[in-house]
Amino acid sequence: MDLVLQLLFTGIGIGAVYALVALGFVLIFRATNVVNFAQGEFSMVAAYLMVVFSVDLGWPYWLSFLIALAGMALLGVIFNLGVYYPLRHRTYLPVIIATIGASILLSNSVLAIYGPQPQVLQGWFDTPGIQLGPVYLDSQYLLIIAVTILLVLFNFWFFEKTLLGKKLQATSQDKEMASLLGISVSTMIMITFIYSAVLGGLAGILVAPVLFVSIQMGSTIALKAFAATIIGGFGDVTGAIIGGLALGVIETFGAAYISVPYKDGFAFLVLIAFLIFRPQGIFGERVAEKA
Amino acid sequence: MPLLEIRNLVVRYGEIEALRGITIAVEQGQVVTLLGANGAGKSTTLRAISGLEKPASGDILFDGHSIAGLGPEAIVRLGISHVPEGRRVFPGLTVKENIMLGASNRKVSASQISREADAMFDLFPDIRTFSNALGWTLSGGQLQMVAVARGLMAKPRLLLLDEPSLGLAPVIVQAVFRIISQIRKDTTVLLVEQNARMGLSVADHGFVLETGRIVLGGKPDELWGNEAIAAAYLGGHAKARA
């Protein structure tokens, strides 16, 4: 039982990272009808920005954190203007290919600067964790879970309670109608890219001390997050969060009870099962109604 | 000076010329109805006015200033509100949220918009009870009410209404047209209709479009009086039997 609780904690912690990246996938997909294949690279770039500011330059952790997030917001702007905006009147295919291109550009740029050697980033806290009864709570996982809870609450408030959130929803549901009402569609999509880049960056910064900071970390996280969005029901915000958490828990338990080397495989087994038996995902029907 | 003046407007979809040089004027305070068969260019005319289609040539003057080539976001800020064909109510937002977003062209606070949206239900009492229902749950008539209410939230000087009667039961059509005759007290309306009888019943002036050209224009009485036109476009045979 102790082990179960311990695994549950770790699984939710890693699942929260998948959930944050999955949320970025879903928000951009709903706003532009395109899957952003560079979403994982947002996490990777943010982690390297932390390495630059906190490790290389030795700035305080919190300051590096804020500057890295600001850098991600800027990357969101550049990404929108450089990758999406010129192709916005085309079909989804050129845009998807452009996001794949951007993903390759980002990872190879980092590779050219830092080389293939993984970098190490310290966690936010000096204390590694606390023992709570039978369960050891790692401080970085606690932080990840806390930040994810806050962001999910913020996300709900922003999209359901503010007029700007409603305008973003309107834009994702019918761009032409939104523009007829005077909603600036290009501004709404810009906001979506900024928000998604910051979400992805946050996930990368939070998970970096748990993993190594490497060129591949983006694609690994993105594949899991992509699986999470399909499991949750593509295009559904709640689905992305539930799917991310479920995936984290499943692969942690799979690794502990079945096989450690196949840890990454469990996520994709679940994905395949969903694609066969419930391709619309957990919350899929609601998406169909919204479409 | 007319509120809206369209001069020799040509709109092309690729090779196809949807509008082949139309000229119409809408005076302040009027209801003007565009009639015509499917594909005559009625919706294209409205889409060109609201900026969804770019004119190939010709000009569109609003209040004496050219708006041809401006984007839809800029045009609605000038005071032209377009309620498009098919209602286009946001399916995942509630009725009240849909109506509130109609004020996106004006700089007013969210609480002010919320009050104005509540006041809008006085004009549309039938949808008041559905205030918190999501768009996709509504019937065609309710969607039309929401679409018109949302269009009015822009506080337009000119309201463009595209086929408000399409697909609605006769009773609902009458309700929609009662609302149009109320709206006209404060707002100039350019109405597109296939239902000629209803369309002309509220109009000060009517135009008949045929394959991208204006073939006839005049007061509703004059249009009814033209037998050939009445037979072809206005259901003249039915009138003759009646």
Chai-1 contact restraints between the chains, C-beta under 6 A:
chainA,res_idxA,chainB,res_idxB,connection_type,confidence,min_distance_angstrom,max_distance_angstrom,comment,restraint_id
A,L163,B,A110,contact,1.0,0.0,6.0,A-B,restraint_1
A,K166,B,E97,contact,1.0,0.0,6.0,A-B,restraint_2
A,A170,B,F90,contact,1.0,0.0,6.0,A-B,restraint_3
A,A170,B,L101,contact,1.0,0.0,6.0,A-B,restraint_4
A,Q173,B,F90,contact,1.0,0.0,6.0,A-B,restraint_5
A,Q173,B,G92,contact,1.0,0.0,6.0,A-B,restraint_6
A,D174,B,R88,contact,1.0,0.0,6.0,A-B,restraint_7
A,M177,B,R88,contact,1.0,0.0,6.0,A-B,restraint_8
A,S179,B,P72,contact,1.0,0.0,6.0,A-B,restraint_9
A,S179,B,E73,contact,1.0,0.0,6.0,A-B,restraint_10
A,L180,B,P72,contact,1.0,0.0,6.0,A-B,restraint_11
A,L180,B,H82,contact,1.0,0.0,6.0,A-B,restraint_12
A,L181,B,L101,contact,1.0,0.0,6.0,A-B,restraint_13
A,L181,B,G102,contact,1.0,0.0,6.0,A-B,restraint_14
A,L181,B,S104,contact,1.0,0.0,6.0,A-B,restraint_15
A,G182,B,E73,contact,1.0,0.0,6.0,A-B,restraint_16
A,G182,B,V76,contact,1.0,0.0,6.0,A-B,restraint_17
A,G182,B,R77,contact,1.0,0.0,6.0,A-B,restraint_18
A,G182,B,S104,contact,1.0,0.0,6.0,A-B,restraint_19
A,G182,B,N105,contact,1.0,0.0,6.0,A-B,restraint_20
A,I183,B,S104,contact,1.0,0.0,6.0,A-B,restraint_21
A,S184,B,E73,contact,1.0,0.0,6.0,A-B,restraint_22
A,E289,B,W136,contact,1.0,0.0,6.0,A-B,restraint_23
A,K290,B,P91,contact,1.0,0.0,6.0,A-B,restraint_24
A,K290,B,G92,contact,1.0,0.0,6.0,A-B,restraint_25
